[in-house]
Amino acid sequence: MIHEEAGAAADHSAEKKVLRIALIVPWITKSRGGTENVGHMMANALASRGHDVHIFTFDDQQLPSRWPLHETVELHWLPEAETPSADSIVLFSIAEICPDLIIGLHMNRTLLRYTLLAQRMSVPIILSEHIDPRFPRRLGVFTEQERNVAFEGATKVHLLTTSFLDTVLPEHREKVVVIPNTVTEPTRLSSPVGDGANAVITVARLVPRKNIERLIKEFAQIAGDFPDWTLRILGDGPLTTKLQDCAKAAGVARQVEFLGHSDEPYEHLAAARLFVLPSLFEGFPMSSLEAMAHGIPLVGYATCNGINEQIVDGENGLLVADSLDFGGLGKAMAKIMGSAELRGKMGEASRARFLAFYSNDVIGDLWEKMALAAHAAGIGFPEQSQISAVRADLAARMNSTG
């Protein structure tokens, strides 16, 4: 395994290889989600270091990128269908640029599609996984067999945290490169102390796994002690109405603000004093990393991957040890809310930790080092029998479900 410690400098020698890179970012023209955010930053970082970067995305309408791209990055549109004829178009579209390397970002069986594409082109490939690998398997959208075969054919496998390493077969671990996420540098930092509104903020899609109902109920337990504080929930989703009803039932409707979705979360983060991520599992969460970049103290669960690396307990925030212990989240919030001195120290530590380990320059250098290493390593593909077995298994499962 190659475990790249964030903060280490990449080797930029005068004879550095300039690569032509096909970077597959599935919905960069349609979504402003975490994977697309990482994809555009990866593209821009590699392009700014002199590489010839082409982004390929699945979009029949050929819309522009929803994220700003480096002036040299070219955007290409692929058919959205997953059919043999669509696969042929994808193959010829990417082959047309004659890439030295393919990088495929995603979090489910599309990774296997990328591997098959690279196999047909005889081009080295990095598979970049952007979620807790256990989550797709819980949903039944990506089997362990599919993932293993995809990784067998990868030149390098990019994971977000070392905690996911035990989900990779021992024979594939030498391919693994661990690089965390980065986020766009803010132009205005938060002020955890001083004049202005006292706001706790969370930024999340309002779906069950984000655990926002728990956050509202625990905030309600301490809200009476902090009448001048509000809980701001930035995001939307299918649970919006239920969560609004939860705030009313808990008696804190006046102290809980539902801000809805925003493509510009930074203006809200800059106005916050404390960030809380109540998720039970994540990959390497972008929202809390954005809070760190703004210099905001953090609270989250010690069992949640990603946030448990971003937070150094007692230094730039607090980790709640037991997610089953109702009240722990509220106690952690109250401790930080109740001390301006503590907020100031933790806010400064958050900002310092972001710059040292997760800044654009640090992560961009590690991405380039990974790309150069993958190109130098060459190709390695699974046996055709393995791929055939996976296809047969998929067909059997589809037939069994009608």
C-alpha positions in Angstrom: 0.0 0.0 0.0 1.1 3.5 -0.7 -0.2 5.6 2.1 0.5 9.3 1.3 0.8 11.4 4.4 -0.9 14.7 3.7 1.6 17.5 4.0 4.4 15.5 2.2 5.7 17.2 -0.9 5.6 15.5 -4.2 8.7 15.1 -6.3 8.7 17.8 -8.9 11.8 17.0 -10.9 12.7 18.9 -14.1 12.1 15.7 -16.1 8.6 15.1 -14.8 6.3 13.3 -17.2 3.5 15.3 -18.7 0.4 13.1 -18.9 -2.7 13.2 -21.0 -5.4 12.2 -18.5 -9.0 11.0 -19.1 -10.8 11.9 -15.9 -14.3 10.4 -15.6 -16.5 12.5 -13.4 -20.0 11.1 -13.8 -22.4 14.1 -13.3 -20.2 17.2 -13.3 -22.8 19.0 -15.5 -25.7 18.1 -13.3 -24.7 17.9 -9.7 -22.8 20.0 -7.2 -22.2 16.9 -4.9 -19.0 15.8 -3.2 -17.8 13.5 -5.9 -18.2 16.2 -8.6 -16.5 18.8 -6.3 -13.5 16.5 -5.9 -13.5 15.7 -9.6 -13.3 19.4 -10.7 -10.6 20.1 -8.1 -8.6 17.1 -9.2 -8.8 18.2 -12.8 -7.8 21.7 -12.1 -4.9 20.7 -9.8 -3.5 18.4 -12.5 -4.0 20.9 -15.3 -2.3 23.7 -13.3 0.7 21.4 -12.9 1.0 21.1 -16.7 -0.9 17.9 -17.5 -3.4 17.7 -20.4 -6.7 16.9 -18.7 -9.9 15.8 -20.3 -13.1 15.4 -18.2 -15.6 12.8 -19.5 -19.1 12.9 -18.0 -22.4 11.1 -18.7 -24.8 13.7 -20.1 -27.0 13.4 -23.3 -27.8 17.1 -23.2 -24.1 18.2 -23.3 -24.6 20.8 -20.5 -21.6 22.9 -19.2 -19.8 22.0 -16.0 -21.5 23.2 -12.9 -18.1 23.7 -11.4 -15.4 26.1 -12.7 -12.7 24.4 -14.7 -9.1 25.3 -15.5 -8.9 27.0 -18.9 -7.0 24.1 -20.4 -9.4 21.4 -19.2 -11.6 20.0 -22.0 -15.1 18.6 -21.3 -16.5 15.7 -23.2 -20.0 14.2 -23.0 -20.7 10.5 -23.0 -24.1 8.8 -23.4 -26.0 8.2 -20.2 -27.3 4.7 -21.2 -25.4 1.6 -20.0 -25.8 -0.6 -23.1 -23.3 -2.3 -25.4 -23.7 0.4 -28.0 -23.3 3.1 -25.4 -20.1 1.3 -24.1 -18.7 1.4 -27.7 -19.3 5.1 -27.9 -17.6 5.6 -24.5 -14.7 3.5 -25.7 -14.2 5.4 -28.9 -14.7 8.9 -27.3 -12.0 8.3 -24.7 -9.7 6.5 -27.1 -9.9 9.4 -29.5 -7.7 11.5 -27.1 -5.1 8.7 -26.7 -4.8 9.0 -22.9 -1.8 8.0 -20.9 -4.0 7.4 -17.9 -7.6 7.0 -17.0 -9.0 8.1 -13.6 -12.5 7.0 -12.8 -14.4 8.6 -9.8 -17.4 6.9 -8.4 -18.8 4.8 -5.5 -20.5 1.8 -7.1 -20.4 -0.7 -9.9 -19.5 2.0 -12.4 -15.9 1.3 -11.2 -16.2 -2.1 -12.9 -17.3 -0.4 -16.1 -14.2 1.8 -15.9 -12.0 -1.3 -15.4 -13.4 -3.0 -18.5 -12.9 0.2 -20.5 -9.2 0.5 -19.5 -8.8 -3.2 -20.3 -10.1 -2.8 -23.8 -7.8 0.3 -24.3 -4.7 -1.2 -22.6 -4.4 2.0 -20.5 -3.5 2.2 -16.8 -6.3 3.2 -14.6 -6.9 4.7 -11.1 -10.2 3.8 -9.5 -11.1 6.5 -7.0 -13.8 5.5 -4.5 -15.7 8.3 -2.8 -17.8 6.8 0.0 -17.6 4.4 2.9 -17.4 1.1 0.9 -19.8 -0.6 3.2 -22.6 1.7 2.3 -23.2 0.6 -1.3 -23.2 -3.0 -0.1 -25.8 -2.3 2.5 -28.0 -0.9 -0.3 -27.3 -3.9 -2.5 -26.0 -1.7 -5.4 -22.4 -2.9 -5.4 -21.4 -6.4 -4.4 -18.1 -7.3 -2.8 -17.3 -9.6 -5.8 -17.8 -6.7 -8.2 -15.6 -4.4 -6.2 -12.8 -7.0 -5.9 -12.8 -7.6 -9.7 -12.8 -3.9 -10.4 -9.8 -3.4 -8.1 -8.0 -6.4 -9.6 -8.0 -4.5 -12.9 -6.9 -1.2 -11.4 -3.4 0.1 -11.6 -4.0 2.1 -8.4 -6.9 2.3 -6.0 -7.6 5.7 -4.4 -9.3 5.6 -1.0 -10.1 8.5 1.2 -9.0 7.1 4.6 -6.9 4.3 6.0 -9.9 3.1 7.9 -11.2 1.6 4.6 -8.1 -0.4 4.0 -9.4 -3.5 5.8 -12.2 -3.7 3.2 -9.6 -4.3 0.4 -8.3 -7.8 -0.3 -4.7 -8.3 1.0 -3.4 -8.9 -2.5 -4.8 -5.5 -3.7 -3.5 -3.4 -0.9 -0.2 -2.6 -2.6 -2.2 -0.7 -5.1 -3.9 1.5 -2.6 -3.2 5.2 -2.3 -4.8 7.0 0.6 -5.4 10.7 -0.1 -8.1 12.7 1.7 -10.3 15.3 0.1 -9.7 19.0 -0.2 -12.1 21.9 -0.6 -12.0 25.4 -2.2 -10.2 27.9 -0.1 -12.6 30.4 1.4 -12.2 34.2 0.9 -13.7 35.0 4.3 -13.1 33.1 7.5 -15.5 32.5 10.4 -15.3 34.4 13.7 -16.1 31.8 16.4 -16.0 34.6 18.9 -17.0 38.3 18.8 -20.1 40.2 17.7 -22.8 38.7 15.5 -25.3 35.9 15.6 -24.5 32.8 17.6 -25.2 29.9 15.2 -24.5 26.2 15.1 -24.6 25.0 11.6 -24.8 21.6 9.8 -24.6 21.2 6.0 -26.2 18.0 4.8 -28.6 16.3 2.5 -31.7 15.7 4.5 -31.7 11.9 4.3 -31.7 9.3 7.1 -28.0 8.5 7.2 -27.2 12.1 8.0 -28.9 11.7 11.3 -30.3 15.3 11.5 -33.3 14.3 13.6 -30.9 13.3 16.3 -29.1 16.6 16.1 -32.4 18.5 16.4 -33.5 16.5 19.5 -30.1 16.9 21.2 -30.0 20.6 20.4 -33.5 20.9 22.0 -32.0 19.4 25.2 -29.6 22.3 25.6 -31.5 25.1 23.8 -33.0 26.5 27.0 -29.5 27.2 28.3 -28.6 29.1 25.1 -31.6 31.2 24.1 -29.5 33.4 21.9 -28.2 30.5 19.8 -29.8 29.0 16.7 -29.3 25.8 14.9 -29.0 26.3 11.1 -29.6 23.4 8.8 -28.3 24.0 5.3 -29.6 21.4 2.8 -32.7 19.9 1.5 -34.1 16.4 0.9 -37.0 14.0 1.4 -37.0 14.4 5.2 -37.4 18.2 5.2 -41.1 18.2 6.4 -40.5 15.5 9.0 -37.5 17.4 10.4 -39.5 20.6 10.6 -42.2 18.8 12.5 -39.5 17.3 14.8 -38.3 20.8 15.6 -41.9 21.9 16.4 -42.5 18.8 18.6 -39.2 19.4 20.5 -40.2 23.0 21.2 -37.3 24.6 19.3 -38.9 25.7 16.0 -38.0 29.3 16.7 -34.3 28.3 17.3 -34.0 26.0 14.3 -33.6 27.5 10.9 -34.1 25.4 7.7 -32.1 27.3 5.1 -32.7 24.9 2.2 -30.2 24.0 -0.5 -27.5 26.5 -1.5 -24.8 26.4 -4.1 -22.9 28.9 -2.1 -22.6 27.4 1.4 -19.5 29.5 2.3 -21.5 32.6 3.1 -23.4 30.6 5.7 -20.2 28.9 7.1 -18.5 32.3 7.5 -21.4 33.4 9.7 -21.3 30.3 12.0 -19.6 29.7 15.3 -19.8 25.9 15.5 -20.2 23.1 13.0 -21.8 19.8 13.8 -21.9 16.7 11.6 -24.2 14.1 13.3 -23.7 11.4 10.5 -23.2 7.8 11.6 -21.0 7.0 8.5 -19.3 9.0 5.8 -16.5 8.7 3.3 -14.4 11.8 4.0 -17.0 14.5 4.4 -16.6 17.7 2.5 -18.9 19.9 4.6 -16.9 19.4 7.8 -13.7 20.0 5.8 -15.2 23.3 4.5 -15.9 24.2 8.1 -12.3 23.5 9.0 -11.1 25.7 6.1 -13.2 28.5 7.6 -11.7 28.1 11.0 -14.8 26.7 12.8 -14.7 24.2 15.7 -16.3 20.8 14.9 -18.4 18.2 16.7 -19.0 14.7 15.4 -19.1 11.0 16.3 -15.9 9.1 16.9 -17.3 6.1 15.1 -17.9 8.1 11.8 -15.2 7.7 9.3 -13.6 10.8 8.0 -14.8 13.2 10.7 -12.9 11.1 13.2 -9.7 12.0 11.3 -10.6 15.7 10.7 -11.3 16.2 14.4 -8.5 15.9 16.9 -10.6 15.5 20.1 -10.1 18.5 22.4 -7.9 20.4 19.9 -10.1 21.6 17.0 -13.4 20.1 18.2 -14.9 17.3 20.2 -15.6 13.7 19.2 -18.6 12.0 20.9 -17.5 8.5 21.8 -20.8 6.6 21.7 -23.4 7.4 19.0 -26.0 5.3 20.9 -25.7 7.5 24.0 -28.4 10.1 23.6 -27.2 13.4 25.1 -23.5 13.1 24.2 -23.8 15.3 21.1 -25.7 18.0 23.1 -23.1 18.0 25.8 -20.3 18.4 23.3 -22.1 21.3 21.6 -22.9 22.9 25.0 -19.3 22.8 26.1 -18.1 24.7 23.0 -21.1 27.0 22.8 -20.6 28.0 26.4 -17.0 29.1 26.1 -15.8 31.9 23.8 -12.2 31.2 24.7 -12.6 27.5 23.8 -14.3 28.4 20.5 -11.4 30.7 19.6 -8.7 28.2 20.3 -10.5 25.4 18.5 -11.3 27.6 15.5 -7.7 28.5 15.1 -6.7 24.9 15.4 -9.3 23.9 12.7 -7.8 26.4 10.3 -4.2 25.3 11.0 -5.1 21.6 10.6 -6.8 22.3 7.3 -3.7 24.2 6.0 -1.3 21.5 7.2 -3.1 18.4 5.9 -5.9 19.2 3.5 -5.1 22.4 1.6 -5.3 22.6 -2.2 -1.6 22.6 -2.6 -1.0 19.6 -0.3 -3.7 17.5 -1.9 -3.0 18.6 -5.4 0.6 17.5 -5.1 -0.5 14.1 -3.8 -2.9 13.6 -6.6 -0.2 14.4 -9.1 2.2 12.0 -7.4 -0.5 9.2 -7.6 -1.1 9.9 -11.3 2.6 9.7 -12.1 3.0 6.5 -10.1 0.1 4.9 -11.8 1.4 5.7 -15.3 4.8 4.4 -14.4 3.3 1.2 -13.0 1.6 0.3 -16.2 -1.5 -1.9 -16.6 -2.9 -5.0 -14.8 -6.1 -6.6 -15.6 -8.3 -9.4 -14.1 -8.7 -12.7 -15.8 -11.6 -12.7 -18.3 -13.0 -15.6 -16.3 -13.4 -13.4 -13.2 -15.3 -10.7 -15.2 -17.5 -13.4 -16.8 -18.3 -14.8 -13.3 -19.3 -11.3 -12.1 -21.5 -10.8 -15.2 -23.2 -14.2 -14.6 -23.8 -13.4 -11.0 -25.4 -10.1 -11.9 -27.6 -11.7 -14.5 -28.7 -14.3 -12.0 -29.6 -11.7 -9.4 -31.5 -9.7 -12.0 -33.5 -12.8 -13.1 -34.3 -13.7 -9.5 -35.8 -10.2 -8.9 -38.0 -10.4 -12.1 
